[in-house]
C-alpha cells in the first residue's frame, strides 16, 4: 500500500520541520509539500492533490475561506486543522467550512497521528481534551438558535411547526387547530419567510 501524501501549511518553519519528522517516524506518510500562508492551502491542494493537509489557523490571509474553497474545489484532500486556538468559535467555524479534524498544538503528538488516521476513514476528529468543551458550545449554540427562532414565531406558528414535525398534512393541521385551509396556507407562507425555508421543504407536508 503506497504512503498517504500529506501537505503542511504553517508559518512557523520549526513546526513544519517537526511535523515532517513526525510523519517519517510514524511511517505510512509522505510529506507532499509545505506552505506558510492561507493562499498556499488551495494552491498546494490543486497542484499536489495530497490525501491530507495539516493547516494552522494563525497565518497571513483568510484561512477559513481557503479551507472552504479547498473543500469545494479539491474535495479529495482531507483537511486537519492543527492550531493553538482553543476558542470553540474557531473550531466550530473550521469544521463548518469543511475541516475534518481539529487538533490543539498543546496536545500529545499522537493526537495528530490519530486525526490523520481518522479523517481518511471518514470520521471527524477533535482533540479529546477539547471535545467536551466543543460539544457543550455546540449544544449552547443550538439552544440559542432554537430560542431565536421561537422568539420570532407567534404561538400559533409554533403550534403549526410542532404539527409539521409530527408529519401532519396541511388539512390535518387545519382540522386539529380548528383553522381553515386558507389560514394554514397563510401560516405556511409566513413560516417559510421567517425560517428561510424553501417551498420544496414546506410542500413535503402536503396541501
C-alpha positions as CSV (number, residue, x, y, z in Angstrom):
1,X,0.0,0.0,0.0
2,X,1.5,3.4,-1.0
3,X,2.2,6.0,1.6
4,X,-0.5,8.6,2.1
5,X,0.6,12.1,1.0
6,X,0.3,14.9,3.5
7,X,0.8,18.7,2.9
8,X,1.6,21.1,5.7
9,X,0.7,24.8,5.8
10,X,2.0,26.7,8.8
11,X,4.0,29.9,9.1
12,X,6.4,28.5,11.8
13,X,9.4,26.9,10.0
14,X,10.5,24.8,13.0
15,X,7.0,23.4,13.4
16,X,6.9,22.5,9.7
17,X,10.2,20.6,10.1
18,X,8.9,18.9,13.3
19,X,5.7,17.6,11.5
20,X,7.7,16.3,8.6
21,X,10.0,14.5,11.0
22,X,6.9,13.0,12.8
23,X,5.4,11.8,9.5
24,X,8.7,10.0,8.8
25,X,8.8,8.5,12.3
26,X,5.2,7.3,12.2
27,X,5.7,5.7,8.7
28,X,3.0,5.3,6.1
29,X,3.1,9.0,5.2
30,X,4.9,11.1,2.7
31,X,5.3,14.9,3.0
32,X,4.0,16.2,-0.3
33,X,4.5,19.9,0.1
34,X,4.7,22.8,2.6
35,X,3.4,26.3,2.6
36,X,3.2,29.3,5.1
37,X,0.2,31.5,4.1
38,X,-3.5,30.9,3.7
39,X,-3.4,31.1,-0.1
40,X,-1.0,28.1,-0.2
41,X,-3.8,25.8,1.1
42,X,-5.7,25.9,-2.2
43,X,-2.7,26.2,-4.5
44,X,-0.9,23.2,-2.9
45,X,-4.1,21.2,-3.0
46,X,-4.6,21.9,-6.7
47,X,-1.0,21.3,-7.6
48,X,-0.2,18.2,-5.5
49,X,-3.7,16.8,-4.6
50,X,-2.5,15.3,-1.3
51,X,-4.6,12.8,0.6
52,X,-4.5,15.1,3.6
53,X,-3.4,18.6,4.6
54,X,-2.4,19.9,8.0
55,X,-3.1,23.6,8.4
56,X,-2.7,26.3,11.1
57,X,-5.3,29.0,11.6
58,X,-2.9,31.8,12.5
59,X,-1.4,32.7,9.2
60,X,-1.5,35.6,6.8
61,X,-4.7,35.6,4.8
62,X,-8.2,34.2,5.3
63,X,-7.6,30.6,6.4
64,X,-11.3,29.8,6.8
65,X,-12.1,30.9,3.3
66,X,-9.1,28.9,2.0
67,X,-10.4,25.8,3.8
68,X,-13.8,26.3,2.3
69,X,-12.5,26.8,-1.2
70,X,-10.3,23.8,-1.0
71,X,-13.0,21.6,0.4
72,X,-15.2,22.6,-2.6
73,X,-12.6,22.5,-5.4
74,X,-10.4,19.7,-4.2
75,X,-12.8,17.6,-2.1
76,X,-10.5,14.5,-2.1
77,X,-8.0,16.3,0.2
78,X,-9.0,16.0,3.8
79,X,-8.0,19.0,6.0
80,X,-6.9,18.7,9.6
81,X,-6.5,22.0,11.5
82,X,-3.5,22.0,13.8
83,X,-3.7,25.1,15.9
84,X,-3.0,26.8,19.3
85,X,-6.6,28.2,19.3
86,X,-8.8,26.6,21.9
87,X,-11.6,29.0,21.0
88,X,-14.7,27.0,20.4
89,X,-16.0,29.5,17.8
90,X,-12.8,28.9,15.8
91,X,-13.3,25.1,16.0
92,X,-17.0,25.3,15.0
93,X,-16.2,27.6,12.1
94,X,-13.3,25.4,10.9
95,X,-15.5,22.3,10.9
96,X,-18.4,24.2,9.3
97,X,-16.3,25.2,6.3
98,X,-15.0,21.7,5.7
99,X,-12.1,20.7,8.1
100,X,-12.4,17.1,9.2
101,X,-10.1,17.4,12.2
102,X,-9.3,19.9,14.9
103,X,-6.1,19.3,16.9
104,X,-4.7,21.6,19.5
105,X,-0.9,22.2,19.4
106,X,-0.6,21.7,23.1
107,X,-1.9,18.1,22.9
108,X,0.3,15.0,22.6
109,X,1.7,14.4,19.1
110,X,-0.2,11.1,18.9
111,X,-3.4,13.2,18.7
112,X,-2.3,14.5,15.3
113,X,-1.5,11.0,14.2
114,X,-4.9,9.7,15.3
115,X,-6.5,12.6,13.5
116,X,-4.8,11.8,10.2
117,X,-5.9,8.2,10.6
118,X,-9.4,9.0,11.5
119,X,-10.3,11.5,8.7
120,X,-9.2,9.1,6.0
121,X,-11.7,6.6,7.4
122,X,-14.4,9.2,7.0
123,X,-14.5,10.3,10.7
124,X,-14.2,13.7,12.2
125,X,-11.5,14.0,14.9
126,X,-11.3,16.6,17.7
127,X,-8.6,16.6,20.4
128,X,-10.2,14.5,23.2
129,X,-9.3,17.1,25.9
130,X,-11.1,19.8,23.9
131,X,-14.0,17.7,22.6
132,X,-16.3,18.1,25.7
133,X,-15.9,21.8,25.6
134,X,-16.7,21.9,21.9
135,X,-19.8,19.7,22.3
136,X,-21.1,22.0,25.1
137,X,-20.5,25.0,22.9
138,X,-22.4,23.3,20.0
139,X,-25.3,22.5,22.3
140,X,-25.4,26.0,23.6
141,X,-25.3,27.4,20.1
142,X,-28.2,25.1,19.0
143,X,-30.3,26.2,22.0
144,X,-29.7,29.8,21.2
145,X,-30.6,29.3,17.6
146,X,-33.8,27.5,18.6
147,X,-34.7,30.2,21.1
148,X,-34.1,32.9,18.5
149,X,-36.4,31.0,16.1
150,X,-39.1,30.5,18.8
151,X,-39.0,34.2,19.6
152,X,-39.6,35.1,16.0
153,X,-42.7,32.9,15.8
154,X,-46.2,33.6,17.1
155,X,-47.8,31.0,19.4
156,X,-50.0,29.8,16.6
157,X,-47.0,29.5,14.2
158,X,-45.2,27.4,16.9
159,X,-48.2,25.1,17.0
160,X,-48.1,24.7,13.3
161,X,-44.4,23.9,13.4
162,X,-44.9,21.2,16.1
163,X,-47.6,19.5,14.0
164,X,-45.4,19.7,10.9
165,X,-42.6,18.0,12.8
166,X,-45.1,15.2,13.7
167,X,-45.7,14.7,10.0
168,X,-49.1,16.3,9.8
169,X,-50.5,17.3,6.4
170,X,-51.9,20.8,5.9
171,X,-55.5,19.6,6.1
172,X,-54.8,17.7,9.3
173,X,-53.2,20.8,10.8
174,X,-56.3,22.9,9.9
175,X,-58.6,20.3,11.5
176,X,-56.5,20.0,14.7
177,X,-56.2,23.7,15.2
178,X,-59.7,24.5,14.1
179,X,-58.5,26.7,11.2
180,X,-59.4,27.0,7.6
181,X,-57.1,25.5,4.9
182,X,-56.6,29.0,3.6
183,X,-55.4,30.2,7.1
184,X,-53.0,27.3,7.4
185,X,-51.6,28.1,4.0
186,X,-51.1,31.7,5.1
187,X,-49.2,30.5,8.2
188,X,-47.0,28.3,6.0
189,X,-46.1,31.2,3.8
190,X,-45.2,33.2,6.9
191,X,-43.1,30.4,8.3
192,X,-41.2,30.0,5.1
193,X,-40.1,33.6,5.2
194,X,-39.2,33.5,8.9
195,X,-37.3,30.2,8.8
196,X,-35.7,30.8,5.4
197,X,-37.4,27.5,4.3
198,X,-37.8,26.5,0.7
199,X,-41.1,25.8,-1.0
200,X,-39.8,22.2,-1.6
201,X,-39.3,21.7,2.1
202,X,-42.6,23.0,3.1
203,X,-44.5,21.3,0.4
204,X,-43.4,18.0,1.8
205,X,-46.0,18.5,4.5
206,X,-48.7,18.3,1.8
207,X,-51.6,20.5,0.8
